[in-house]
Amino acid sequence: MRILGINALFHDPAAALVVDGRTVAATEEERFSRRKHGKRPVPFSAWELPVEAARWCLRGAGLRPCDLDAVAYSYDPELARPAEAMGLDDPWDHLRQTYARQAPGFLAAALPGLDPGRVRFVAHHMAHAASGAFAAEAAERSSVLVLDGRGERASHLAARRRGAALEPLYAQELPHSLGLVYEELTAHLGFVRSSDEFKVMALASHGSPRMLDALRRHVYPTGDGGFRATAVPWPEFCPPRAPDEPWTQAHADTAAGAQAVLEETLLDLTRWLHGRTGDAVLTLAGGVALNCVANARIAREGPFSRVWVQPAAGDAGTALGGALLLAAGAGDAVSPMDGADLGREWSDADLAGWLKSANVPFDRPVDIAATVAQALADNAVVAWFQGRSEYGPRALGHRSLLAHPGHAGNLERLNDVKGREQFRPVAPMVLADRAAEIFDGPIPSPYMLFVHDVRPGWAERIPAVVHVDGTARIQTVDAVREPLVARMLSAFEERTGLPVVVNTSLNTAGRPMVDDPRDALECFGSAPVDLLAIGPYAVHRGGMFRPAPGGCAG
């Protein structure tokens, strides 16, 4: 079966292609349009489709729209109810439902040759659940927990996978929503809702959950697999913050309380789910599953022996999940994800052509990994552009900014490079077989979706990647799957004695992650980055603005 998955209705529009049960490609529309999250999650944008992402997925596989057996659209309008009946203050939601019902026609217009009769509506949270249950490694018998802002009429789904079957067990109906409560706090704290929730998580580490008891009156589990979470009076906890105002201790304390009550509720939900299934493996999806602090607590204190989180846990992941669910239902043997590098890539010749067209001086060193390792050892900031781009919000060694972790000032330096708040942490990447020496937590952790305690003696050696609470959100690197990144890490350790490198996403504040060579050159040219390692080529800051005498010097 050749199945195209589409997420479009709320935010993070994306496309994914599954052929005979194998994930061939997956990418987000923001990487093409250069609009963060693709669009804002308002009813008036519901008609916008991930057209360029879908076309790229098909083109890369040599398929035409008429070759598709099915298209999975990750929302089923037949399951929805009017917003007012669900207790939601969204007077224009009916427009969103209208667009959803017309999606087959819109898709056929955007992808000429597609039979609109092949479009299948997939329930939003079932698509989320499938993105975890079917994509996780060796998890044919597993439990899955989905939490986000909202789907058709719920904000949560507990389910279990048994082979090719995905069975729903419990759904929390709206208006109760952990995701919406966290979104509302995000806006109250002066950040962009449905975008900056990770900033609230980071700010929470600077506060104390002194308001936890009061918050428990508004957000709490019900003991039957569900919870209550709605209409939290945030002004009673702290004053609203304007986007350009400094945060106060009251803001940080409120964030800390919200984070704590979220974690408590999630732990109760996982215990209930384990009581129903008895499974060893839990998979997580939905936007709330991007909360790596909560994930770590679930792994540490929850009843499951292994926790796997979909790297594209937000709505973008439902494109993949919808396609996987239809593939499994059609009898295809569904393969787990073999990494998040599912987006675009360019050949060495293509990259050289981009550099020559840009009239940029560059060279081709004997080993780009060794060149980058030496630059990092010399305390350079390096833009790293290698292989296929990542699916999901984390830079995992394909579109990254790299730096030396041993200099505490590199945290402030990188936040300045990216133009973002100084309370935001950066992450360490480390070889998987070295991680346990330095970090305490779930290992391997290839998708940067858990926080780990930094072991004694190491915080002083790698201060740039240690958060204020003594933790780090690590990425472990498999040397077999990521040989170039592994070689760079080993070469850096040879020069510095440190097996860790700072890794943060290759972008600046408010912009999507770099995806194509033009993006990389624009980012490099506009930010104080010392070296661009793009494929096997090196572009040095010092030579960037001198005319190239003849292109590649190597």
KOLTI-236047 format. One record per residue (C-alpha): residue in one letter; y, z negated, x. Coordinates in pm, whole numbers, plus 32768, in hexadecimal, padded with zeros to 4 digits. Layout:
AYZX
...
//
This chain:
M800080008000
R815E80588076
I82497F577FE3
L83BE7F308015
G844E7DD87FD1
I85B67DB27F5C
N86947C7E7F41
A87E47CC77EA6
L88557BED7D86
F88F77AB77E1D
H893F7AD17F92
D88A37B3D80DD
P88307C91805B
A870B7D0A8128
A85EA7DFE8131
A848A7DDF81B9
L836B7ED581D3
V81FD7E7081B9
V80F37F7981F4
D7F857F2881B0
G7FD77DB681BB
R808D7DC3830A
T81FF7D7C8331
V82917EB483D2
A84067E6C83BE
A84FF7D798328
T86777D68834C
E87B17CF3829D
E88C97DCD8218
E89CF7CFE82D3
R89507D91841B
F89BB7EEA83A1
S8AF07E9A82D1
R8B707D8C83C3
R8BC87CAC829A
K8B467B4B82CA
H8A257B0C81D8
G8A527C6E8156
K8B2B7BFF8031
R8BA37ACB7F79
P8AB07A3D7E74
V8B847A857D42
P8B167B427C08
F8C057C617C4F
S8B4A7CB47D93
A89EF7CAB7CFA
W89DE7E267CE7
E89FD7E4E7E62
L88B17EB57EFB
P88357EA98065
V884280238073
E8863804F81EB
A875C7F478233
A86687FF08143
R86A9814A81D1
W867480CB8332
C8529802382D5
L84A88167823C
R852E824A834D
G8491817A8460
A833C819683BA
G836083098377
L835B82D381FF
R8427836280E2
P847982A47FA3
C837F837B7EE7
D826C83027FD4
L828A819A7F5E
D817D81077E81
A825F7FEE7E0C
V83B07F477E3C
A83C47DCD7E16
Y85137D537D8F
S85267BDC7DCA
Y85B07B6E7C7A
D85207B8A7B1C
P86327B927A11
E852D7B5B78FF
L850079F7797F
A867379A1797B
R873278E37870
P88A778E87824
A896A781F7924
E89F4772D7821
A889276E877A3
M883476827907
G896375A1792C
L8A1176887A25
D8B8676CB7A22
D8B6F78417A64
P8C0E79057945
W8BCD7A5479EA
D8A5B7A1D7A31
H8A057B0C7916
L8A937C2179F0
R89A07BC27B03
Q887E7BD87A0C
T88F27D2D7994
Y88F67DB07AF8
A879C7D227B37
R870B7DCE7A05
Q879F7F187A7A
A87237EF27BE1
P86107FFC7BC7
G871181027B6D
F8805808F7C77
L86F2809B7D7E
A868581F77D14
A87ED82717D34
A881281D37E8C
L86C182507F0A
P869C83B47E81
G853584087E32
L84D382A77DD3
D8423828A7C85
P84D8816C7BD0
G8390811F7B20
R830780A27C6B
V84047F887C80
R83647E397C32
F84277CFE7BE2
V83A07BD67CA9
A84067A747C4B
H850479FC7D49
H845278BC7DB0
M82FD79647DB5
A83947A5C7EAE
H841679387F7C
A82C3788E7F69
A820A79C87FD3
S82F379EF80FD
G826B78A4817A
A8106789E80FA
F80A47A01815F
A81737A1D829C
A810178D98340
E7FF578E6844A
A7E94788183E4
A7EFD77E98299
E7E1778848194
R7DEF772B80FC
S7F47768B80FB
S805875ED802D
V81B3767E800A
L82FD75DE7FAB
V843176A97F4D
L858E76167F21
D86D776D07F06
G880A76E77E29
R8773779D7D01
G868778A87C8C
E865E79267B29
R865177CD7A86
A85DD76DF7B98
S864576677CF0
H84F275FF7D78
L838776657D78
A825075B17DF1
A811F76907E13
R7FDC76C27ECF
R7F3A77EC7F72
R7DC7782B7F53
G7D72796F8004
A7E2B7A887F52
A7E9679AA7E30
L7FDC78E77E1D
E7FD477E07D0A
P811577357C8D
L80F075BF7C5A
Y824A75407BFC
A83AB75C77BDC
Q84E874FA7BB9
E85C3759A7AB2
L873B75BC7AD0
P883F752B7AD4
H8791743E7BC6
S87A574DD7D1C
L87A5744A7E7A
G882D75937EFB
L8952759C7E08
V89A974307E4E
Y89B3747A7FC4
E8A7F75B47F82
E8B7C74ED7EB7
L8BA373F57FD3
T8BCD751680C6
A8CF675947FFC
H8D8174327FD1
L8D7F7407814A
G8E4D75438179
F8D37762F81E0
V8CBD776E8137
R8BB177268033
S8A7077F2803F
S8AC2783081AD
D8B2776FA8273
E8A2875F881FF
F89AA75DD8366
K8B01755683C5
V8ACF743282D6
M898073EB837E
A8A2673EE84D5
L8B4A7314845F
A8A52721683CF
S89E771B88530
H8B487136856E
G8B3C704C8442
S8A856F2183B1
P89CD6F338261
R8A886E0281E0
M8AAC6EA8808A
L89376EE28060
D88FE6DE17F4E
A8A176E737E7C
L89956FD57EB0
R88386F6D7E43
R88C56F397CE6
H890C70AE7CD4
V87F7714A7DA7
Y869670C17D95
P8529712B7D64
T848570EC7C15
G832870B07C9E
D828671CB7BDA
G82D072E17CD0
G8438730C7C62
F858D726F7C9C
R86E772387C10
A880F72CE7CC4
T8946733C7C0D
A8ABA72F57BE5
V8AEB72137D13
P8C5571927D06
W8CA671E57E70
P8E1671777E5B
E8D9970147E24
F8CF5701F7F7C
C8E0270CE8049
P8F3E7197800D
P8F1F7311800B
R8F6C73B88155
A903474F88178
P8F9575FA8263
D90A775D08367
E90AB74528361
P8FF17375845B
W8EC372BC83D8
T8ECC714383B9
Q8DC4703683DB
A8DAC70278260
H8D4F7198825C
A8C4471638366
D8BBB702F82B3
T8BA470EE816B
A8AEB7207821A
A8A00710682B8
G89B7706B8164
A897571BC80C4
Q888E721C81E0
A87CF70D381C0
V879F70EC8047
L872F7255806D
E862871EF816C
E85AB70D18092
T858371B67F67
L84D072C18030
L83DD71C380BB
D8387714F7F5B
L834D72B97EEF
T826672FC8014
R819C71C07FCF
W817372227E63
L810873817EC7
H800C73027FC6
G7F7F721A7EBE
R7F3C734B7DE3
T7EA9742F7EEE
G7E2A73608012
D7E82748180F9
A7EBB745B826D
V7FC7756B827F
L811A757081D4
T81F976A381D7
L836A768E817F
A845E779280FF
G85A677A68043
G86FE776580D2
V86C675ED80E6
A85AB763281DC
L86B0769F82DB
N870D752E82F8
C865974EF8440
V86A67378843C
A85F3735082EF
N84D6742E8367
A84A273518495
R8491721B83BD
I839372C282D7
A82BF731C8405
R82E171BE8497
E82BA70E58360
G821B71C7825D
P80A871D88204
F806273388284
S7FD3736683E0
R808B74AF8419
V81D47534838F
W823676A383AB
V838F771F8343
Q83E2788882EF
P84E878F683F4
A85A179BA82E5
A8589789381F6
G86C578F08136
D86D979FB802D
A86AA7B11812D
G85437A9A8151
T84F67AE87FE4
A84FA7C5B803B
L83CE7C20811B
G832F7B238030
G83437C097F04
A829D7D237FC5
L818C7C3C804B
L81467BB27EEE
L81147D0F7E5E
A803E7D747F89
A7F5B7C447F5F
G7F447C817DEA
A7EDE7DEB7E29
G7DBF7D7E7F07
D7E557DC7805D
A7DEE7CDC8174
V7F407C3E81BF
S7F887BF8832D
P80637AD2839D
M81AF7B0E8449
D81937B4C85BD
G82F97AEA8607
A84517B16856F
D84B27C468641
L84907D3D8522
G85DF7DF38533
R86777F1485F3
E863C7F6C8760
W86A6807E8850
S85FC812A8974
D868281048AD6
A870282698AC3
D87B78222897C
L885D80EC8A10
A88CF81AE8B44
G896182B48A5C
W8A2781AB89A0
L8AAF811C8AE5
K8B1182718B6B
S8BBA82CE8A23
A8C81818C8A37
N8CE581E48B9E
V8C6B80908C10
P8C0280578D7C
F8A9F7FD48D8B
D89787FBF8E72
R88017FA18E55
P87857E808F2B
V86207E6C8FA5
D85DB7D528EB0
I86D47D008D9D
A862B7BAE8D67
A866B7B478ED1
T87D17BC98EC3
V88167AFB8D8A
A876D79C78E1C
Q884E79D98F50
A89857A098E7A
L892678DC8DA6
A88E3780E8EDE
D8A44786A8F4A
N8ABF77E28DFA
A8B0779328D57
V8AF879698BE0
V8A0B7A898B97
A89EC7B688A65
W887B7BBD8A43
F881E7CF38977
Q86AB7D42898A
G85A37DE388AE
R859D7DD08733
S86A17CFE8682
E86427BBF85CB
Y86007B988456
G86AB7A5D83DB
P87D479928459
R874A791A85A9
A877879CA86F8
L862079BB8796
G864B7A6A88E2
H86A67BC78869
R88177BA7880A
S88877A6E88C3
L899B79CF898D
L890679168AB7
A8995780C8B9C
H893C76FA8C97
P88CD75B98BE4
G891E74D58D08
H8A9874E38CDF
A8B11740E8BBC
G8C4D74DF8B9E
N8B83760F8B39
L8B68758D89D5
E8CE2759589AB
R8CF176D98A6E
L8BF9778B898A
N8C9D7706884F
D8DE6778F88D4
V8D4278DF8921
K8CBE78EF87BF
G8DFB785E8722
R8D4B774A8664
E8D6775D1862C
Q8D2674EE8755
F8C39740A8693
R8B3F75298682
P8A1675128774
V896E7626883A
A87F87641886D
P870576468991
M85F5774989C8
V84CB76DD8A98
L837377638AEE
A827676E489F2
D8196764F8B00
R82B975858B8D
A8355750E8A48
A828D73CC8A1D
E8306734C8B6F
I846D73518AF5
F846E733C8979
D83B772698877
G83717317872E
P82AC74388693
I8234752387A5
P8226764C87A9
S8371768486FB
P83B677FB8725
Y84B6781E860D
M85A97702865F
L856E76548511
F852D74EC857D
V85F373F08645
H854A733A8764
D859B71F88817
V85F572318984
R850B71688A62
P8594705B8B4B
G862670E08C8C
W866C723B8C05
A87AB720B8B3C
E887071D98C7D
R87DA73168D13
I881C73FD8BEB
P894F73658B40
A89D174AB8AAD
V88AD74C289B8
V889473538952
H893A73048804
V8A0371C787CD
D88D07121872F
G87F07165885D
T8736728887C2
A871C73FC8805
R86B875208725
I85CA75CC8813
Q852F77248827
T83E2773788DA
V839378818986
D823479118995
A821179C38AE5
V81137AB98A57
R81E87B1C892E
E833B7B0C89DD
P82F67B688B49
L845D7BCA8B9F
V84F57A868B19
A83E079C08BC3
R84247A6D8D0E
M85967A1D8CF0
L854B78AF8CA8
S845F78958DD1
A855A793D8EB7
F866A784F8E41
E858C77238E89
E854477A78FE6
R86B977AB902A
T872076678F7C
G85ED758F8F45
L863375988DCC
P8535763A8CE2
V863476528BC8
V8748774E8B76
V8857772F8A6B
N881D78268950
T891078658833
S894579958758
L89FB7AC587E1
N8B257AD086F8
T8C767A3386BD
A8CD87950859B
G8CCD79F68447
R8C177B2A84C6
P8AA87B86849D
M89C87B7985CB
V89E87CA886AF
D88E97DB18650
D892F7F0486EE
P89BF7F688843
R8B1A7FA487B4
D8B1E7E40872E
A8AB57DBF8884
L8BC87E7D8938
E8CD07E10883D
C8C687CA2885B
F8C5B7CB589D6
G8DAC7D5E89E7
S8E597C618904
A8DC57B188981
P8DCB7A728AD9
V8C637AC58B31
D8C107B088C9D
L8AE27BEE8C88
L8A457CCE8B81
A88D07D028BB6
I88807E238ACE
G871F7EA18AFA
P86E77ED28C70
Y885B7F038CB1
A89677E108D24
V8AD87E288CC9
H8BB17D378D90
R8CF77CA98D0B
G8DA77CFF8E50
G8D577E718E2D
M8D717E8F8CB6
F8ED57F0E8CAE
R8EC47FF78DD6
P8E7381658D91
A8D0781BB8DCE
P8CF182B88EEC
G8BA9834A8E7C
G8AF782688D8C
C89B981BE8DFF
A89BD81608F6C
G8849811D8F75
//
